[in-house]
Amino acid sequence: MKRRDFFLNAVRSATMVGLGGLFASFVHKAKADGKVWQIDPWKCTQCGLCATECVLEQSAVKCVHSFDICGYCRLCTGYFEPQPNSLNTAAENQLCPTGAIFRTFVEDPYYEYTINEPLCVGCAKCVKGCTMFGNGSLHLQIRHNVCVHCNECSIARACPADAIHRVPVDQPYKFKSRGEQV
Amino acid sequence: MNNDSKLNRRSFLGAAGAGLLALTGGLAGCTKRTDNAKTGKSPLDPRFTYDVSQFAHTDPAQLLYQETASIPTGFEDPKCIAVGPNNTLFIGGDRGVKCFDPNGRLQSAITLADKPIALAATGTRICVALKDHLEIFAENGRQLARSEPLGAKTYLTGVADSGQAIFLADAGRREIIHCDANGKLLNRFGHHGDGNPGFVVPSPYFHVLLGDDGLLWVNNPGRHQIEAYTADGRFELGWGAPSMAVEGFCGCCNPVYFTRRPDGKFVTSEKGLNRIKIYDAKGNFEGVVAGPEHLVKDLDLAKKACANCQIGFGFDVACDSAGRVLALDPAAKTVRIFAPKIA
C-alpha cells in the first residue's frame, strides 16, 4: 500500500467513525434527557403531515387501536369508504389505501379491527373517519422501535396542532383510553 | 501527481455549478417542507385523505326550516334539552338544570351534585338522568325522589316520563330500564332475542321517547334505526337505513338524538355530518331542518370551544308546540331555534 492510499483510507475511516459517533451522540442526547417524542391523540387533527414529514422513508408514526373504546361497529367509518358498495372486505370498500386494517367477525353485529403496522404509512385517513363519526379509538402514535429519535423531530416542527411533545421515556406512549372519554 | 488529476478551470466551474444546483434543490425542499407546516396541509395524494365534503351540502329544495333565533344557555358544558307544556324550555348542563320561558328568559334553576345527561319535563315534574341514577324534581326545584344507583356499568343517556312510569335509556348496558313513577326499578329489556334485534350503542347516544301512539320509541344507533317497543319491551317496528345520502343515517352510529313534532313527525339529529332532518310518522324522509354547513360552520373552532367535541358530536333536539325545532349547540353553548319556512 502506498503512503497516499494509506492516508486516504485513514481519512475515510476517521470520517465514518466520526459520523457514526455523531449519530450515536444524537440518539444518546435524545434519550439522555429521559424523554422521547410522542403524539397527543386528543390534539391531533389528522392533517396527514405525519406521513410525509418524518425523516424516515416510511414514517415512524403508525395508527394504533384502543380496543377498550372501540364500538366494534359493523359499519366502521375507519375501515369502510364513506359510501361503501357493501359491508364486506372487498378492496373497493376499504378506506385504507395500503390495506393495513384487518376486519374480523366477532359476533353479530360486532367486528374487530386490527392494524398491520408494517403496512401503515401514518396518513391518518382511518383516524379521521373514526374520529369524525365514531369514538376515535383509532389514533396515531410514534412507534419507538421505528423512530430514530431526532434531536428536533421534523414532524413536531410541521404539526399544525402542536400535538407532538417530549414525553418521559418510561411512559413513551399516549394511548387513548376509556377513562379519558367524555 | 500527473496532469490528469490537476483541477483545471473547466472542472472547477463544473463542480461549483453542480454544488450550487444541489444547494438550490435542498433549499427548495426545505421551503416546501416549511410551506406544508405553515398550511397544515398534507402533500399526500387525495386517496390518502378522508373526504366527505361531497355530502356536506344541503340541496336548498330539501331545506324546510330556517334559523330564527338563539338562546344562550349560560352553561360551559350544555348536555340536554327538553320542552315542557306551555313551551317552557329546560336545559341541563354543568351541574344543574335551567328553566327558560318561551322567550328565552331564565325563570329558575336547579343545582345538582353531578352532570345531568338527559331530561324529561311533563309539566308537573322534571326527571333528570345522571350517570347512574335518576332524580325527580317538582317545577319549583324541590326534589321529589331519587332512584338507587342502577348498576356499575350503567350510563344513562335518555329519559321519558308518562307520569305513571319512567323509562331510562342505559347506554352502558344497552338496555331500556322501566321504573315506576318514583324511579323504582321494575324491569330491563333490549337484549337480542325473542324477536328483539338488540340495541347496538357504540357511543353514549341512546334515547327513549314516549309517543302519543302509546309506543316507546328508541334510537338504535349501531343499526341506524328508530325502533318502537311496547312498555313491556316487545319489539314492534323499526325504520331507518345507513347512508351518507341525506335520506339515510350517516356514519357508524346514527341518529344520536331524536324527538317528535306535535304532528307526530320525527326530528332526527346526526353526528359526524351534523344533520337535523324530518321524517314522517312512518319513517319516510321529508326534508332537512339544518345541514352540516348550517350547524357547524368551522369544525376547528367548535373543537377548540368544546371539550366534548374532539370526536363526533351531535345536537340534542326538542320541539315546541309550534313545530319549531330547538337544537342544543354544544360548541356555541346556545339553543338554536329553527322555524319552518313559510311557503
HADDOCK unambig.tbl for C-alpha pairs under 7 A between the chains (distance, minus, plus):
assign (segid A and resid 42 and name CA) (segid B and resid 310 and name CA) 6.91 0.50 0.50
assign (segid A and resid 47 and name CA) (segid B and resid 40 and name CA) 6.48 0.50 0.50
assign (segid A and resid 47 and name CA) (segid B and resid 41 and name CA) 6.23 0.50 0.50
assign (segid A and resid 47 and name CA) (segid B and resid 42 and name CA) 6.26 0.50 0.50
assign (segid A and resid 48 and name CA) (segid B and resid 42 and name CA) 5.15 0.50 0.50
assign (segid A and resid 49 and name CA) (segid B and resid 41 and name CA) 7.00 0.50 0.50
assign (segid A and resid 49 and name CA) (segid B and resid 42 and name CA) 4.95 0.50 0.50
assign (segid A and resid 71 and name CA) (segid B and resid 202 and name CA) 4.17 0.50 0.50
assign (segid A and resid 71 and name CA) (segid B and resid 203 and name CA) 6.90 0.50 0.50
assign (segid A and resid 73 and name CA) (segid B and resid 202 and name CA) 6.94 0.50 0.50
assign (segid A and resid 73 and name CA) (segid B and resid 222 and name CA) 6.86 0.50 0.50
assign (segid A and resid 73 and name CA) (segid B and resid 252 and name CA) 6.48 0.50 0.50
assign (segid A and resid 75 and name CA) (segid B and resid 252 and name CA) 5.12 0.50 0.50
assign (segid A and resid 76 and name CA) (segid B and resid 252 and name CA) 5.54 0.50 0.50
assign (segid A and resid 77 and name CA) (segid B and resid 251 and name CA) 6.06 0.50 0.50
assign (segid A and resid 77 and name CA) (segid B and resid 252 and name CA) 5.85 0.50 0.50
assign (segid A and resid 82 and name CA) (segid B and resid 52 and name CA) 6.90 0.50 0.50
assign (segid A and resid 82 and name CA) (segid B and resid 244 and name CA) 6.92 0.50 0.50
assign (segid A and resid 83 and name CA) (segid B and resid 243 and name CA) 6.83 0.50 0.50
assign (segid A and resid 83 and name CA) (segid B and resid 244 and name CA) 6.18 0.50 0.50
assign (segid A and resid 97 and name CA) (segid B and resid 47 and name CA) 6.63 0.50 0.50
assign (segid A and resid 97 and name CA) (segid B and resid 48 and name CA) 6.24 0.50 0.50
assign (segid A and resid 123 and name CA) (segid B and resid 48 and name CA) 6.23 0.50 0.50
assign (segid A and resid 125 and name CA) (segid B and resid 48 and name CA) 6.01 0.50 0.50
assign (segid A and resid 125 and name CA) (segid B and resid 49 and name CA) 5.39 0.50 0.50
assign (segid A and resid 125 and name CA) (segid B and resid 50 and name CA) 5.07 0.50 0.50
assign (segid A and resid 128 and name CA) (segid B and resid 50 and name CA) 6.48 0.50 0.50
assign (segid A and resid 129 and name CA) (segid B and resid 50 and name CA) 6.59 0.50 0.50
assign (segid A and resid 131 and name CA) (segid B and resid 311 and name CA) 5.00 0.50 0.50
assign (segid A and resid 131 and name CA) (segid B and resid 312 and name CA) 6.25 0.50 0.50
assign (segid A and resid 132 and name CA) (segid B and resid 272 and name CA) 4.94 0.50 0.50
assign (segid A and resid 132 and name CA) (segid B and resid 311 and name CA) 5.77 0.50 0.50
assign (segid A and resid 132 and name CA) (segid B and resid 312 and name CA) 4.70 0.50 0.50
assign (segid A and resid 133 and name CA) (segid B and resid 251 and name CA) 5.46 0.50 0.50
assign (segid A and resid 133 and name CA) (segid B and resid 252 and name CA) 6.29 0.50 0.50
assign (segid A and resid 133 and name CA) (segid B and resid 271 and name CA) 6.45 0.50 0.50
assign (segid A and resid 133 and name CA) (segid B and resid 272 and name CA) 4.40 0.50 0.50
assign (segid A and resid 133 and name CA) (segid B and resid 312 and name CA) 5.12 0.50 0.50
assign (segid A and resid 134 and name CA) (segid B and resid 252 and name CA) 6.34 0.50 0.50
assign (segid A and resid 134 and name CA) (segid B and resid 312 and name CA) 6.43 0.50 0.50
assign (segid A and resid 135 and name CA) (segid B and resid 203 and name CA) 6.38 0.50 0.50
assign (segid A and resid 135 and name CA) (segid B and resid 311 and name CA) 6.39 0.50 0.50
assign (segid A and resid 136 and name CA) (segid B and resid 311 and name CA) 6.16 0.50 0.50
assign (segid A and resid 158 and name CA) (segid B and resid 36 and name CA) 6.91 0.50 0.50
assign (segid A and resid 158 and name CA) (segid B and resid 37 and name CA) 4.02 0.50 0.50
assign (segid A and resid 159 and name CA) (segid B and resid 37 and name CA) 6.28 0.50 0.50
assign (segid A and resid 159 and name CA) (segid B and resid 40 and name CA) 6.95 0.50 0.50
assign (segid A and resid 160 and name CA) (segid B and resid 37 and name CA) 6.31 0.50 0.50
assign (segid A and resid 160 and name CA) (segid B and resid 40 and name CA) 5.13 0.50 0.50
assign (segid A and resid 182 and name CA) (segid B and resid 308 and name CA) 6.08 0.50 0.50
